[in-house]
Amino acid sequence: MSKEYLFKPPAANAELISISEELNVKVPQKLFKLLSETNGVFDCFGCPLIWSTAQIVRDNLFFRDLGANKDLYMPFDNLLFFSDNGCGDMFCYKLLNGSILAEDIYVWNHEDDSRLWVASSLEEFIRGWITGEITT
C-alpha cells in the first residue's frame, strides 16, 4: 500500500462495461485491468492520477458533445481520456473505430488543441507522471 496514492475499491463489472457501452469503445486491456483492481488512483491531495470509471464516461461524453465549440477543436470521438494534469490538459489513448491504435498515451493541450505523444504504455505514463518525467 502506498502512502502517496489512494487506491479505490475495484470497479464493478457494470462500471467497466459502462465505459464500452456509453462511449462505444473497447477499453484498452491495461486500463481495464487497472480499473478492475482500483476504480481510480488519487494522490494525497485527492487529485486523480487515473480517473474513475464514472469520470472517464462523464468527461469523454462532455468533450464529444461540445456543441457550439466544435469549430474550436478537432473531434474528440477518436480519443479516450482517462487522466488530466489538473490544468486543463488531458491524457488519452487514440482510437480508430472504437479500438485503440496502440498502447501509446497522448496529451491533449486545451490551449492549442494539439495531441502529442507522451508515453508508450499506461505503465510508462504512470511511472513518468509519478517521477516527474512527464510534466505537461
Secondary structure, 3 states (H helix, E strand, C coil): CCCCEEECCCCCHHHHHHHHHHHCCCCCHHHHHHHHHCCCEEECCCCEEECCHHHHHHHHHHHHCCHHHHHCCCCCCCEEEEEECCCCCEEEEEEECCEECCCCEEEECCCCCCEEEEECCHHHHHHHHHHCCCCC
